[in-house]
Amino acid sequence: MSKNVVVIGSQWGDEGKGKIVDLLTEDVAAVSRFQGGHNAGHTLVIDGKKTVLHLIPSGILHNHVTCLIGNGVVISLDALIKEADELIKNGVPVYDRLKISAGCPIILPSHEALDIAKEKKLGKSAIGTTGRGIGPVYEDKVARRAIRMSDLIQENSLLDKLTEVLNYHNFLLKNFFNESEQSVSDIYDRLLKQREIILPLISDISETLDLYQSENKNILFEGAQGVFLDIDHGTYPYVTSSNTVSASASTGTGIGPKRLDYILGIVKAYTTRVGSGPFPTELNDANGKHLGKVGVEFGATTGRPRRCGWLDVIALKRSILNSSITGLCLTKLDVLDGLEKIKICTGYNYNNDHIKKFPLNISELDKCKPIYEEFDGWDESTEGLKKYDELPENAKEYIKAIEDMVSVPVDIVSTGPDREHTIIRKNPFE
C-alpha cells in the first residue's frame, strides 16, 4: 500500500526539515509544498555539497520525483525563477519536474514594499519578518483581491486586476507609510515576461495527487517554518502568516485529511527560534553560545543568528497535540557532543505555580521560567553515525527520556548535515 507522509517542524522552524524531506524522497513519486513562501529556508547537504532551497520543494534533486507547489503557498515569481536558474546551472532540470497550483497567490514587489514599511513603522515592536512580502500577500488572499497564478492565464483581465490591487497598495504606501509608490506598468511588464516561463507549469495539483494515489505511489508533503509560527496555534503575533500545522497539508493542496497517513515531526535536540517573541528555555550563557556556534545557527533565508536554548518538551507536547504527530525525527544530536550536562524543560514556573501546559497567551508564556530535568552528557562523537547501537549510552538515555516524556517514538535521528548522517529506526513509508 502507498502512504502519504507529512513532514512538519515541531518547534519555531529551522529544525532540519529539508534534509529529511530529501532523504525520504527516495521512496516517493511526488513532494508537495503546502504553505508559506520563499521565507522558508531548507538546506540540503549531499556528498558535502550544500544546496539551499526557499520555494522549490526539497525533492527537486531527484530525477524520479515530481515536485508540486500547492495552493496554500504564496509565490514570488522573481524568487522562483532565480532559484530555478541556480539549480539549472547545476544540472537540475527544474521545469521538467515542477508543477504549480493555479490557486497560488503571487507576491508582487508592492507586497515586499509594504512588508518592509510595516516592520519599519513598528520599530522596537517589529515582528521580525523576512521582509519578503509574505504577510501582505496572505492579507490580500483573505481579502479576495490577490493576483493568483490563474490570473496569468487570463491575460486580458490581468491588467485590470493588477491596477486595482496596486491602487490599494500605493494608497497605503503613500498615505500611511510615507513610502514611494509602485509602478503598475513596470510590474505588469515583468509579469508578462515571467508568464511565458510560468504558464507551462500551472497545473491541477489536487488532481495530480489523486492520480498518484490511485496508482499506489507514495507522496510526501513538505511543511515550512514550525508549529509555533502557525498563524492560529503559534505564539501570536510573533508568527508567520500561514498555517504550519499538519492539517494545512490538506487545505494547502486540496486533498482530504483522511489521506494523510503519517505525520513526521522534526525536532532539534535543543531549541532555536529566529526573530522576536517569547522563548522560555533561551540560553544567554556559554551553553547557548556552544549550541549556536557548533550548530551553525544562522537562518538559511535571512542569515540572522538564531536564539538557542534547551529542548522544551512542554512545547513539543503541544505540537504533537496540534498536529497528531505519529513519530519524531530528532536532528542535530551531534551538536550536544561534549557537553557535561544537558537539560530538558519539563514544566514552567508561572507566578510561583508549577505548570505543565503550554500557555496560549504570550504575555503568560513570556513570564514562564523553565523547570529542568538534568541529564549527563557524553564525550564521544555522534557525528555521522548511522546505527542506533553506535550511539553513546547517555545519548540513548537522552532520546529514551524524550520518548517517555511525550509518548511518541523517535523514529529517525540525524547525526550531521549530510543526507547520509542519519539513523533510521523506522521508515515512515514502511
C-alpha positions in Angstrom: 0.0 0.0 0.0 1.1 3.5 -0.7 1.5 6.1 2.0 1.1 9.8 2.3 3.6 11.3 4.8 3.6 14.9 6.1 6.8 16.5 7.4 6.5 19.5 9.6 8.6 21.5 12.0 7.7 20.9 15.7 9.3 24.0 17.1 9.9 27.5 15.7 11.2 26.3 12.4 14.8 25.6 11.3 14.6 22.1 12.6 16.3 20.5 9.5 13.2 19.5 7.5 14.9 20.0 4.1 17.5 17.3 4.7 14.8 14.8 6.0 12.5 15.5 3.1 15.3 15.0 0.6 16.3 11.7 2.4 12.7 10.3 2.4 12.2 11.4 -1.3 14.0 8.2 -2.3 10.7 6.4 -1.6 8.2 8.8 -3.2 6.7 9.8 -6.6 5.9 13.4 -5.6 6.9 16.0 -3.0 4.4 18.8 -2.4 4.9 22.1 -0.6 1.6 23.2 1.0 2.1 26.6 2.8 4.5 29.5 3.2 6.6 31.1 0.6 10.3 32.0 0.0 10.6 32.9 3.6 11.4 29.2 4.1 15.0 28.0 4.0 15.6 24.3 3.5 19.3 23.3 3.4 20.4 20.0 1.8 23.9 18.6 2.0 24.7 15.8 -0.3 28.2 14.4 -0.5 29.4 17.5 1.1 27.7 19.9 -1.4 25.2 22.3 0.1 22.0 23.4 -1.7 19.6 25.9 -0.1 16.0 25.9 -1.3 13.5 28.6 -0.4 10.4 27.9 -2.5 11.0 24.8 -4.7 10.2 21.5 -2.9 13.2 19.7 -1.4 12.7 16.7 -3.7 13.8 18.6 -6.8 17.3 16.9 -6.8 15.7 13.5 -7.6 15.1 12.7 -11.2 12.2 10.3 -10.4 10.2 12.8 -8.4 7.5 15.3 -9.4 7.7 18.5 -7.3 4.4 20.2 -6.6 3.6 23.6 -5.1 0.1 23.6 -3.7 -2.5 26.4 -3.5 -1.5 27.2 0.1 1.9 28.5 -1.0 2.4 32.2 -1.9 4.9 32.7 -4.8 7.3 35.4 -5.7 8.0 34.8 -9.4 11.3 36.6 -9.1 12.4 34.3 -6.4 11.1 31.2 -8.1 12.8 31.9 -11.4 16.1 32.9 -9.7 16.1 29.7 -7.6 15.3 27.6 -10.7 18.1 29.3 -12.7 20.6 28.4 -10.0 19.5 24.8 -9.9 19.5 24.6 -13.7 23.1 25.9 -13.8 24.0 22.9 -11.6 22.3 20.4 -14.0 18.9 20.1 -12.3 16.1 20.3 -15.0 13.7 22.2 -12.7 11.0 22.9 -15.2 10.7 19.3 -16.2 10.0 18.3 -12.6 7.9 21.2 -11.2 4.1 21.8 -11.2 2.3 24.8 -9.6 -1.3 25.2 -8.5 -3.4 27.7 -10.3 -4.6 28.8 -6.9 -1.2 30.1 -5.6 -1.3 33.9 -4.8 1.6 35.9 -6.5 3.8 38.1 -4.4 4.3 41.4 -6.1 7.1 44.0 -5.4 4.4 46.1 -3.7 3.9 43.3 -1.1 7.6 43.4 -0.3 7.5 47.2 0.0 4.5 47.0 2.4 6.2 44.3 4.5 9.3 46.3 4.9 7.3 49.5 5.6 5.2 47.8 8.3 8.3 46.5 10.1 9.9 49.9 9.9 6.8 51.6 11.4 6.6 49.1 14.2 10.1 49.9 15.3 11.1 48.0 18.5 7.7 46.1 18.4 8.5 44.6 14.9 7.5 41.0 14.4 10.8 40.1 12.8 9.5 39.1 9.4 11.8 38.3 6.5 10.6 41.3 4.5 9.7 39.0 1.6 6.0 40.2 1.3 4.6 37.0 2.8 2.2 38.7 5.3 0.8 41.3 2.9 0.0 38.8 0.2 -1.8 36.5 2.6 -3.8 39.6 3.7 -4.8 40.1 0.0 -5.7 36.4 -0.3 -8.1 36.6 2.6 -9.4 39.9 1.4 -10.1 38.3 -2.0 -8.0 40.8 -4.0 -4.9 38.7 -4.6 -3.4 38.1 -8.1 -3.2 34.3 -8.4 -1.5 32.0 -10.9 -4.7 31.5 -12.7 -4.8 35.2 -13.5 -1.7 34.8 -15.6 -3.8 32.5 -17.9 -6.4 35.3 -18.4 -4.1 37.9 -19.8 -7.0 40.2 -20.9 -8.1 40.8 -17.3 -4.7 40.7 -15.6 -4.0 44.4 -16.1 -7.4 45.4 -14.6 -6.9 43.2 -11.5 -3.3 44.4 -11.1 -4.3 48.0 -11.3 -7.0 47.5 -8.7 -4.6 45.9 -6.2 -1.8 48.4 -6.9 -4.2 51.3 -6.3 -4.8 49.9 -2.8 -1.1 49.1 -2.1 0.0 52.6 -3.3 -2.6 54.3 -1.2 -1.1 52.6 1.9 2.5 53.2 0.9 2.0 56.9 0.2 -0.5 58.0 2.8 0.1 55.7 5.7 3.7 54.7 5.5 5.1 57.7 3.6 6.9 55.5 1.2 7.3 55.5 -2.6 4.6 54.2 -4.8 5.0 51.2 -7.1 4.6 51.4 -10.9 1.7 49.4 -12.3 3.2 49.3 -15.8 6.6 48.1 -14.6 5.1 45.3 -12.6 2.7 44.4 -15.4 5.5 44.2 -18.0 7.5 42.0 -15.6 4.6 39.6 -15.1 4.1 39.3 -18.9 7.7 38.3 -19.3 7.6 35.8 -16.4 4.3 34.5 -17.7 6.0 32.7 -20.6 8.1 30.7 -18.2 5.3 30.0 -15.7 2.3 29.1 -17.8 3.5 25.6 -18.7 4.0 24.8 -15.0 0.4 25.7 -13.9 -1.5 22.5 -13.1 -4.3 21.0 -11.0 -2.3 19.8 -8.0 -5.2 18.1 -6.3 -5.9 16.0 -9.4 -2.2 15.1 -9.7 -2.1 13.9 -6.1 -5.2 11.9 -6.6 -3.7 10.3 -9.7 -0.6 9.3 -7.9 -2.6 7.8 -5.1 -4.7 5.8 -7.5 -1.5 4.5 -8.9 -0.4 3.3 -5.4 2.5 5.8 -5.3 3.9 7.4 -2.1 3.6 11.1 -1.6 5.5 13.4 0.7 4.1 16.7 1.9 6.7 19.3 2.9 5.9 21.9 5.5 7.8 25.1 6.1 8.6 27.0 9.3 7.4 25.3 12.5 4.2 24.7 14.5 4.8 27.6 16.9 4.9 30.0 14.0 1.4 28.9 13.0 -1.0 31.9 12.5 -3.6 30.2 14.7 -1.7 28.0 17.0 1.6 29.7 17.4 3.0 32.4 19.7 0.8 35.1 18.2 1.5 37.8 17.0 5.1 36.6 16.6 4.2 34.1 14.0 4.2 33.6 10.2 1.1 34.3 8.1 0.1 30.7 7.2 -1.0 27.6 9.0 2.1 25.4 9.7 0.3 22.5 11.4 -0.1 19.2 9.7 -3.8 19.9 8.7 -2.5 22.5 6.3 -1.2 19.7 4.1 -4.8 19.1 3.3 -6.1 22.6 2.8 -2.9 23.7 1.1 -3.1 21.1 -1.6 -6.8 20.3 -1.9 -6.8 16.6 -0.8 -8.9 15.3 2.1 -7.4 14.9 5.6 -8.2 11.1 5.6 -5.5 10.7 3.1 -2.7 11.8 5.4 -1.3 8.5 6.8 1.7 9.5 8.9 2.9 12.9 10.4 6.6 13.2 11.0 7.5 16.0 13.4 11.1 17.3 13.0 12.5 18.5 16.3 16.0 19.6 17.2 17.8 18.0 20.2 17.6 21.5 21.6 15.5 24.6 20.6 16.1 27.6 18.5 14.0 30.5 17.2 14.6 33.5 14.9 13.1 36.9 15.4 11.1 38.3 18.3 8.7 36.6 20.7 8.8 34.6 24.0 11.3 31.7 24.3 11.3 30.1 27.9 14.4 28.0 27.5 16.6 30.6 25.8 20.2 30.5 26.9 22.4 33.6 27.1 25.4 31.7 28.6 28.2 29.5 27.5 25.9 26.7 26.6 23.8 28.9 24.4 26.9 30.1 22.6 28.0 26.5 22.2 24.7 25.5 20.6 24.8 28.5 18.3 28.4 28.0 17.2 28.6 24.2 16.9 25.1 24.1 15.4 25.9 26.9 12.9 22.6 28.6 13.9 22.1 31.2 11.3 18.9 31.5 9.2 19.2 29.8 5.7 17.0 32.6 4.3 18.0 35.7 6.2 21.4 34.9 7.7 20.1 36.1 11.1 21.6 34.4 14.2 19.1 32.1 15.9 18.3 32.3 19.6 19.3 29.0 21.2 18.0 27.1 24.3 17.4 23.7 25.8 14.8 21.3 24.5 11.3 22.2 25.7 9.0 19.1 25.9 6.0 21.2 27.2 6.1 23.0 23.9 6.8 19.7 22.0 3.7 18.1 23.6 1.6 21.0 22.3 3.0 20.4 18.8 2.1 16.8 19.0 -1.4 17.7 20.1 -2.0 20.3 17.3 -0.6 18.1 14.5 -1.3 14.5 15.5 2.4 13.7 15.2 3.0 10.0 14.6 6.7 9.9 15.0 9.6 12.3 15.7 12.9 12.9 13.9 15.5 14.2 16.3 18.0 16.4 14.5 21.4 17.9 15.4 22.1 15.4 18.2 25.8 15.8 17.4 25.6 19.4 18.5 25.3 18.2 22.1 28.5 16.2 21.9 31.0 17.3 24.6 28.5 19.0 26.9 29.0 17.8 30.5 25.3 18.3 31.4 22.2 18.5 29.2 18.8 19.8 30.3 15.2 19.3 29.2 12.4 21.6 30.2 9.7 19.6 31.8 7.5 22.4 33.2 7.3 26.1 33.9 7.2 28.2 36.9 4.5 30.8 36.4 3.6 33.2 39.2 5.1 30.6 41.7 3.0 27.8 40.3 4.4 24.7 38.7 2.5 24.3 35.4 2.9 21.6 32.7 0.8 23.1 30.0 1.9 25.4 27.2 0.3 28.9 27.7 -1.7 30.1 24.8 -1.3 33.8 25.8 2.2 35.1 25.0 2.1 37.5 27.9 1.8 34.4 30.2 4.4 32.5 28.2 6.8 35.4 28.5 6.6 35.2 32.3 7.2 31.4 32.4 10.5 30.2 33.8 11.7 26.8 32.8 11.8 23.9 35.2 14.5 21.5 34.1 15.5 17.8 34.4 19.2 17.3 34.0 21.0 14.6 32.1 24.6 13.5 31.9 26.2 14.4 28.6 28.7 12.4 26.5 32.2 12.9 25.3 32.1 10.6 22.4 31.3 12.0 18.9 28.0 11.1 17.4 28.6 12.9 14.2 27.9 10.8 11.1 26.7 7.7 13.0 24.3 5.6 11.0 23.3 2.9 13.5 21.4 3.4 16.8 23.6 0.9 18.6 26.7 3.0 17.9 25.4 5.9 19.9 26.8 6.6 23.4 24.7 5.2 26.2 24.0 8.7 27.6 22.8 9.8 24.2 20.4 6.8 24.1 19.2 7.6 27.5 18.5 11.2 26.4 16.5 10.0 23.4 14.6 7.5 25.6 13.7 10.2 28.1 12.2 12.4 25.3 10.1 9.4 24.0 8.9 8.7 27.6 8.0 12.4 28.2 6.0 12.9 25.0 4.7 9.4 24.4 5.8 9.5 20.7 8.7 7.4 19.3 11.8 8.9 17.9 11.8 7.1 14.6 14.7 9.0 12.9 17.9 10.5 14.4 20.0 13.0 12.4 23.7 13.0 13.4 25.0 15.6 10.9 24.1 17.8 8.0 24.8 15.3 5.2 22.0 13.1 3.8 24.0 10.0 4.9 24.3 11.2 8.5 21.1 9.6 9.6 19.9 6.8 11.8 16.5 5.4 10.6 14.9 3.3 13.3 11.6 3.2 11.4 11.0 4.4 7.8 7.6 6.3 7.7 6.9 4.8 4.4 7.2 1.2 5.6 
